[in-house]
């Protein structure tokens, strides 16, 4: 049983899988909704916060490097900022969606709608790359992940119990690890 919950924690932290998919699958698999929600939230939050800290450190390193190089870098940075929209336009579909969300609704809109539309890790990365403050991105991401955790756990729990009664005794994850 411990292995099942450990898998929930680990899978929720993987960028392509996300907690929005892991929580309903684990509940459908017969695991208890509250521990699944908590472990899914913690697993996803852990890797999202690591990503935010990493991007912030890289941004600080680049800023320090730019200051050491002096005037030539300032000119290049100004040109880069002027061409920022052109660079984003050439990005992937998910980057374009994230940019549209950010431009239309700001950081709160990006972090609340982003996890369901583009994924939580891409949302955090894009929020940081659009120049937002580390603590603002972290706070909004925590709120958003909490919201999506509760929504997916409640929906999965009531949906599963409505369509598949007694799932906690007959769940495939429980049978797999017995």
C-alpha positions as a printed Julia matrix, in Angstrom:
178×3 Matrix{Float64}:
   0.0    0.0     0.0
   2.88   2.36    0.79
   4.23   1.86   -2.74
   0.93   3.05   -4.24
   1.05   6.32   -2.32
   4.73   6.76   -3.12
   3.86   6.38   -6.81
   1.22   9.11   -6.45
   3.84  11.46   -5.01
   6.42  10.64   -7.7
   4.05  10.68  -10.66
   2.48  13.98   -9.62
   5.92  15.57   -9.77
   6.61  14.47  -13.35
   5.96  17.38  -15.73
   4.09  15.46  -18.41
   1.79  13.59  -16.04
   0.72  16.31  -13.53
  -1.47  16.04  -10.46
  -4.66  16.69  -12.42
  -4.27  13.25  -14.02
  -2.67  11.38  -11.11
  -5.26  12.19   -8.46
  -8.32  10.88  -10.35
  -6.44   7.78  -11.49
  -5.27   6.99   -7.95
  -8.77   7.47   -6.56
 -10.18   5.28   -9.33
  -7.49   2.78   -8.41
  -8.99   2.52   -4.95
  -6.69   4.72   -2.88
  -8.1    6.99   -0.2
  -8.84  10.49   -1.6
  -7.35  12.61    1.21
  -3.84  11.06    1.24
  -3.86  10.97   -2.56
  -4.73  14.68   -2.74
  -2.09  15.63   -0.18
   0.66  13.51   -1.76
  -0.27  14.62   -5.28
  -0.15  18.26   -4.21
   3.19  17.82   -2.41
   4.79  15.92   -5.31
   3.76  18.47   -7.91
   4.54  21.45   -5.69
   8.02  20.12   -4.92
   9.09  19.98   -8.55
   7.34  23.26   -9.48
   9.13  25.09   -6.65
  12.45  23.53   -7.69
  11.85  24.83  -11.2
  11.04  28.33   -9.94
  14.18  28.44   -7.81
  16.28  27.12  -10.71
  14.94  29.73  -13.16
  15.48  32.47  -10.57
  19.09  31.38  -10.01
  19.79  31.24  -13.75
  18.22  34.67  -14.17
  20.4   36.02  -11.33
  23.5   34.42  -12.83
  22.74  35.96  -16.23
  22.11  39.34  -14.62
  25.44  39.17  -12.78
  27.22  38.11  -15.93
  25.65  41.01  -17.82
  26.83  43.48  -15.17
  30.39  42.16  -15.42
  30.45  42.6   -19.18
  29.19  46.16  -19.02
  27.89  48.45  -21.76
  27.86  46.09  -24.75
  25.55  43.71  -22.95
  23.12  46.51  -22.07
  22.72  47.32  -25.75
  22.13  43.65  -26.6
  19.63  43.36  -23.73
  17.66  46.37  -25.02
  17.53  44.83  -28.48
  16.42  41.51  -26.96
  13.61  43.19  -25.01
  12.44  45.0   -28.14
  12.32  41.69  -30.04
  10.8   39.65  -27.2
   7.41  39.32  -28.9
   9.02  38.04  -32.1
  10.86  35.34  -30.15
   7.71  34.25  -28.31
   5.77  34.12  -31.58
   8.24  31.51  -32.87
   7.76  29.27  -29.79
   5.65  26.16  -29.36
   1.87  26.08  -29.11
   2.02  25.79  -25.33
   4.31  28.81  -25.07
   1.95  30.83  -27.26
  -1.04  29.79  -25.14
   0.82  30.72  -21.97
   1.78  34.1   -23.43
  -1.83  34.82  -24.46
  -3.01  33.92  -20.95
  -0.34  36.11  -19.4
  -1.07  39.08  -21.66
  -4.82  38.81  -21.18
  -5.14  37.91  -17.48
  -1.71  38.59  -15.96
   0.11  36.3   -13.58
  -3.01  35.27  -11.6
  -4.82  34.18  -14.76
  -1.79  32.35  -16.09
  -1.24  30.41  -12.87
  -4.91  29.52  -12.38
  -5.73  28.46  -15.94
  -2.23  27.35  -16.92
  -2.07  23.99  -15.11
  -5.15  22.69  -16.91
  -4.24  24.18  -20.32
  -0.45  23.83  -20.57
   0.67  22.08  -17.38
   1.91  23.38  -14.06
   5.62  23.2   -14.82
   5.31  25.1   -18.1
   3.07  27.61  -16.32
   5.67  28.24  -13.62
   8.47  28.45  -16.16
   6.58  30.87  -18.37
   5.54  33.0   -15.39
   9.2   33.32  -14.42
  10.38  33.88  -17.98
   7.84  36.67  -18.5
   9.72  38.57  -15.8
   7.54  37.97  -12.75
   8.88  37.95   -9.21
   9.85  34.56   -7.72
   7.68  34.99   -4.64
   4.65  36.09   -6.66
   4.94  33.14   -9.02
   5.44  30.78   -6.06
   2.43  32.14   -4.19
   0.11  32.06   -7.16
   1.3   28.59   -8.16
   0.68  27.25   -4.63
  -2.84  28.69   -4.68
  -3.51  27.33   -8.14
  -2.16  23.85   -7.4
  -4.21  23.78   -4.2
  -7.33  24.74   -6.13
  -6.76  22.1    -8.83
  -5.91  19.46   -6.22
  -9.16  20.03   -4.36
 -11.2   20.21   -7.57
  -9.77  17.02   -9.06
  -9.94  15.07   -5.77
 -13.54  16.07   -5.05
 -14.67  15.46   -8.63
 -12.89  12.12   -8.83
 -14.09  10.96   -5.41
 -17.74  11.75   -6.02
 -17.62  10.65   -9.65
 -15.96   7.35   -8.86
 -18.2    6.6    -5.88
 -21.26   7.41   -8.01
 -20.28   5.26  -11.0
 -18.23   2.55   -9.28
 -19.48   1.8    -5.77
 -17.09  -0.02   -3.39
 -14.03   1.07   -5.38
 -11.9    1.23   -2.24
 -12.2   -2.54   -1.8
 -11.95  -3.4    -5.5
  -9.54  -0.79   -6.86
  -6.88  -1.97   -9.29
  -4.03  -0.3    -7.38
  -5.0   -2.04   -4.16
  -5.13  -5.42   -5.92
  -1.87  -4.75   -7.75
   0.16  -4.17   -4.58
  -1.45  -6.8    -2.35
